[in-house]
Amino acid sequence: MPPEKPHWVDLYREVVTSGLCTGCAACIIACPHDVLHYEDSGGVYRPWKVEEDGGPEDCTHGQRGCTMCTRACPRFREWESEIDGFLFGRSRRDDEVAGVYQDVVLARATDPELAGAGQDGGLVSALLVWALEHDVIDAALVSGLEGEAGSWKAVPAVARTREDVLATAGSRYTYSANTLAYAEAVEGGAERIALVGMSCQASVPAVMSTRKTGKVARRLALSIGLLCSKTFDDAIFEDLFEARYGLTRHQIAKINIKGVFQIWTTDGAYHEVPLKEGHAWTREGCKMCPDFAAEHADISTGGIGAFGDWTLAVVRTDRGRELMESMAAGGAIETRPGSDDPGALALLERLSRASRKRWPAGAPEGPRRIPVTAS
């Protein structure tokens, strides 16, 4: 019998409608036939297929041998073990609950403007500016804000310059499928593209390279992951922050999460909202995601430590290490050992372990083989 060629009909059943779909949109940017689109309204963040060419549940292109959507999906079948083998040349050990990595450091931008505009010391902003200005990448897929200032509606965006990076700096905590900015980046001539995204999106470049999705894989030259327990539906602004606390979108200047929603308003005031009150607005795509630590990024980043002006950076690949070392040598960042903040290291493992418990029975075994009951 000829080898199986899984396509949309399999992806639709096994991922899109099973609860495993994170809404990363990798399948959409990989599709060479433009039959997949994205729904991001009404609390839905996932791909859908046009009625033509096989209907919403099947695909005539897939019937004829196109497998691009399944090859691009970072939740399809044995994704974790496949990516681990490709990126690191081995399977992870049982004690590597937060994934394989080379080093963990605390880092921050030395440029005051980048440090001030970015989150937790501005490391991600510094990474992008350095990579753009030192011929590492041509563009980056990031999230911006839709329309006028103060909308807080996160949307995919392309950063090509320092000014673009500054304009899109900071965290949103509602979901933006940054991969969807890929077409705009390519139309602008970009051939080496960085992807900044939540842990599910951070796996996209690696899985595309692992499964050989052609030009899309070759163009995704750098993956910067954001440590992520969950993201929230955009309705949280009106239904929680405004309805219960009187904080409208246009009043909010900055948001962070440090055990609570930390909200700064344009009048200089500071507010806290209990994190548990936001649970009802958790995106469906986050509820089964096993990856807190952006385990397949080149560099995973997050502000989970005791030092609010430093980013915890998990350096995973040679590409990530070379970038961090060149920036430190060039004075663009300052670093200190991750062991300076043992609480952050403990929290990284604890949250990674908690996320892995979400992976459901009946799904591929890989994410559950780490012993989640260990202390």
C-alpha positions in Angstrom: 0.0 0.0 0.0 1.2 3.6 -0.7 2.3 5.5 2.4 -0.4 7.6 4.2 -0.5 11.2 3.2 -2.4 13.0 6.0 -4.1 16.2 5.0 -6.8 18.6 6.0 -9.4 15.9 6.7 -7.1 14.5 9.3 -6.0 17.8 10.7 -9.6 18.9 11.0 -10.6 15.8 13.0 -7.5 15.3 15.1 -6.6 18.9 15.9 -9.0 21.7 14.8 -12.1 20.2 16.3 -10.6 18.1 19.1 -9.5 20.9 21.3 -5.8 20.6 20.5 -5.8 23.5 18.1 -4.1 26.6 19.6 -5.0 28.9 16.8 -1.4 29.5 15.8 -2.4 29.8 12.0 0.7 27.9 10.8 -1.6 25.8 8.5 -2.9 28.9 6.9 0.4 30.4 5.9 1.7 27.0 4.7 -1.4 26.3 2.5 -0.3 26.8 -1.2 -3.9 26.9 -2.4 -5.4 29.7 -0.3 -8.3 27.6 0.9 -7.7 28.0 4.6 -8.7 31.2 6.5 -8.8 32.4 10.1 -11.7 33.1 12.5 -10.8 35.4 15.4 -14.1 36.7 16.6 -16.6 35.7 19.2 -14.0 33.8 21.2 -13.0 31.6 18.3 -9.3 31.5 17.2 -8.9 28.7 14.7 -8.6 28.0 11.0 -11.5 27.2 8.7 -11.7 26.0 5.2 -13.7 27.4 2.3 -16.7 25.5 0.9 -15.1 25.0 -2.4 -12.5 22.3 -3.1 -14.0 19.6 -0.8 -16.1 21.5 1.7 -15.1 22.6 5.2 -14.1 19.1 6.4 -12.2 17.8 3.4 -9.9 19.1 0.8 -9.6 18.1 -2.9 -6.0 19.3 -2.9 -5.3 17.0 0.0 -6.9 14.1 -1.8 -4.5 14.7 -4.6 -1.5 14.6 -2.3 -1.1 18.1 -0.7 0.0 17.6 2.9 1.2 21.1 3.8 -1.3 22.0 6.5 -0.5 18.9 8.5 3.3 19.4 8.1 3.0 22.9 9.4 0.9 22.1 12.5 2.8 22.1 15.8 0.1 20.0 17.4 -0.4 17.3 14.7 0.5 13.7 15.8 4.1 13.2 17.2 5.0 16.9 17.0 7.0 17.1 20.2 9.4 14.2 19.7 9.8 15.1 16.0 10.8 18.7 16.8 13.1 17.7 19.7 15.0 15.3 17.4 15.3 17.9 14.6 16.3 20.8 16.9 18.5 19.1 19.5 19.4 15.8 17.9 18.0 13.7 20.7 15.0 13.0 22.8 14.6 15.1 26.0 15.4 13.6 29.3 12.7 13.0 31.9 14.1 15.8 34.0 13.9 18.4 31.2 10.3 19.4 32.0 10.8 22.9 30.5 12.4 21.4 27.4 16.0 21.1 26.2 18.2 24.2 26.6 21.8 25.3 26.8 21.6 28.0 29.4 19.2 30.2 31.4 20.2 33.8 32.1 18.6 37.0 33.2 19.0 39.7 30.6 17.9 43.2 29.8 18.4 45.9 27.1 21.1 48.5 27.8 19.3 51.0 25.6 17.1 53.0 27.9 14.5 53.6 25.2 14.2 49.8 24.4 14.2 48.9 28.1 11.4 51.4 28.8 9.2 50.6 25.9 9.5 46.8 26.3 8.4 44.4 28.9 10.6 43.3 31.8 13.8 45.0 30.7 13.1 45.1 27.0 15.1 42.0 26.0 12.8 41.0 23.1 12.8 44.5 21.7 16.6 44.5 21.9 16.8 41.1 20.2 14.7 42.3 17.3 16.5 45.7 16.9 19.9 44.0 17.0 18.9 41.3 14.5 17.4 43.9 12.1 20.4 46.2 12.3 23.1 43.5 12.1 21.8 41.6 9.0 20.4 38.6 10.9 16.8 39.1 9.7 14.9 41.3 7.3 11.6 41.5 9.3 9.9 40.2 12.3 6.3 38.9 12.8 5.0 40.6 16.0 1.7 41.8 17.5 0.6 45.4 17.3 -2.6 47.2 18.3 -5.5 47.7 15.9 -6.5 51.2 14.8 -6.2 54.1 17.1 -4.1 54.2 20.2 -5.7 52.7 23.2 -7.7 50.1 21.4 -5.8 47.1 23.0 -7.0 44.9 20.2 -4.0 42.7 19.4 -3.4 42.1 15.7 -0.5 40.6 13.7 2.1 43.1 12.5 5.4 43.3 10.7 8.4 45.1 12.2 11.2 46.1 9.8 12.8 49.0 11.7 13.7 50.1 15.2 10.7 52.4 15.1 8.4 49.5 14.2 9.8 47.5 17.1 9.3 50.4 19.6 5.7 50.9 18.2 4.8 47.2 18.9 6.7 46.7 22.1 5.1 45.4 25.3 2.7 42.6 26.1 -1.0 42.3 25.4 -2.2 39.0 27.0 -4.9 38.7 24.4 -4.1 36.5 21.4 -2.7 37.5 18.1 -1.8 34.9 15.5 1.4 36.7 14.6 2.1 34.1 11.9 -0.6 35.8 9.8 1.7 38.7 9.1 3.9 36.4 7.1 2.4 37.3 3.7 2.9 41.0 4.4 6.5 40.5 5.3 7.2 38.5 2.1 5.4 41.0 0.0 7.8 43.6 1.4 10.7 41.5 0.3 11.7 39.8 3.5 13.5 36.5 3.1 14.8 36.0 6.7 12.0 36.4 9.1 11.8 36.3 12.9 8.6 35.1 14.6 7.8 36.4 18.1 5.0 34.5 19.7 3.4 32.5 22.5 4.8 29.0 23.0 2.4 27.4 20.5 3.6 29.9 17.8 7.2 29.5 18.8 7.1 25.8 17.7 6.0 26.8 14.1 9.4 27.5 12.6 10.8 24.3 14.0 8.0 22.0 13.0 8.0 23.5 9.5 11.7 22.8 9.2 11.3 19.3 10.6 8.6 18.4 8.1 10.0 20.4 5.2 7.4 22.9 4.2 9.6 24.6 1.6 10.0 28.3 1.3 7.9 29.1 4.4 10.2 27.0 6.6 13.4 28.5 5.0 12.2 32.1 5.6 11.4 31.6 9.3 14.9 32.2 10.4 14.5 33.0 14.1 12.0 32.0 16.8 11.6 34.1 19.9 9.1 32.4 22.3 7.1 34.0 25.1 6.6 32.0 28.3 2.8 31.5 28.4 0.4 29.8 30.7 -2.6 31.1 28.8 -4.0 34.1 26.9 -7.4 35.7 27.1 -10.2 36.4 24.8 -10.4 40.1 23.8 -13.8 40.4 25.5 -12.0 40.5 28.8 -11.6 44.3 28.4 -15.3 45.1 28.3 -16.6 42.2 30.4 -14.1 42.3 33.2 -11.9 45.3 33.3 -14.6 47.8 32.4 -17.7 46.1 33.8 -16.3 45.3 37.2 -13.5 47.8 37.7 -14.5 50.8 35.5 -11.3 50.5 33.4 -12.0 51.2 29.8 -9.6 50.2 27.0 -8.6 53.9 26.4 -7.7 54.4 30.0 -5.2 51.5 30.1 -1.6 52.4 29.4 0.1 49.1 30.3 -0.7 45.6 31.5 1.5 43.0 33.1 0.8 39.8 35.0 2.6 39.0 38.2 0.2 36.7 40.0 -2.5 39.4 39.4 -3.4 41.6 36.4 -1.2 44.7 37.0 -2.9 47.6 35.1 -1.4 51.1 34.8 -3.8 53.8 33.5 -3.1 56.9 31.5 -3.6 59.2 34.5 -0.7 57.5 36.2 -2.7 55.3 38.6 -2.1 51.6 39.3 -4.7 48.9 39.6 -4.7 45.2 40.4 -7.3 42.7 39.3 -7.2 39.1 40.7 -6.0 36.7 38.1 -8.6 34.2 39.0 -11.3 36.6 37.9 -9.9 36.3 34.4 -10.2 32.5 34.1 -13.7 32.7 32.4 -12.0 34.5 29.5 -9.3 31.9 28.9 -9.0 31.1 25.3 -10.2 27.6 24.4 -7.0 27.0 22.5 -5.0 27.4 25.7 -6.8 24.8 27.8 -5.0 21.8 26.4 -1.7 23.4 25.5 1.1 21.5 27.3 3.9 24.1 26.6 4.4 26.9 29.0 8.1 27.3 28.3 8.1 27.9 24.5 10.2 24.7 24.3 11.0 24.9 20.6 12.0 28.5 20.3 15.6 29.6 19.7 15.3 31.8 22.8 12.4 31.6 25.3 11.7 34.7 27.3 9.5 35.8 30.1 9.2 38.1 33.1 8.5 35.5 35.8 11.3 36.4 38.2 11.7 38.5 41.3 13.4 41.3 39.2 10.8 43.2 37.3 13.4 44.9 35.0 15.1 41.7 33.9 13.8 39.0 31.5 14.4 35.3 32.1 15.9 34.0 28.9 16.1 30.3 28.2 18.7 29.9 25.4 17.9 26.7 23.5 19.7 26.5 20.2 23.1 27.4 18.7 21.4 30.2 16.8 19.9 31.6 20.0 23.2 31.4 21.8 25.2 33.1 19.0 22.7 35.9 18.9 22.8 36.5 22.7 26.6 36.3 22.8 27.0 38.8 20.0 24.6 41.2 21.6 26.4 40.9 25.0 29.7 41.4 23.3 28.4 44.4 21.5 26.9 46.0 24.6 23.3 45.7 23.5 22.3 43.7 26.5 23.6 42.9 30.0 23.2 39.4 31.5 23.5 37.7 34.8 23.2 34.0 35.7 19.7 32.6 36.0 20.8 31.2 39.3 20.7 34.8 40.7 16.9 34.2 40.8 16.3 30.7 42.0 12.7 31.4 42.5 12.3 32.1 38.8 13.9 28.8 37.9 11.6 27.0 40.3 8.6 28.7 38.9 9.7 27.9 35.3 9.7 24.2 36.2 6.5 24.4 38.2 4.5 26.2 35.5 6.0 23.9 32.8 4.9 20.8 34.8 1.4 22.3 35.4 1.0 23.0 31.7 2.0 19.5 30.7 -0.8 18.0 32.8 -3.3 19.7 30.4 -2.4 17.4 27.5 -5.4 15.0 27.2 -5.5 11.2 27.1 -6.0 9.9 23.6 -3.7 12.5 22.1 -0.1 11.6 21.1 1.8 10.4 24.1 4.9 12.6 23.9 3.9 15.6 26.1 2.7 13.2 28.8 5.8 11.1 29.1 7.5 13.6 31.5 6.7 12.5 35.1 4.3 15.3 36.1 4.0 14.1 39.7 7.7 14.5 40.5 8.5 17.1 43.1 
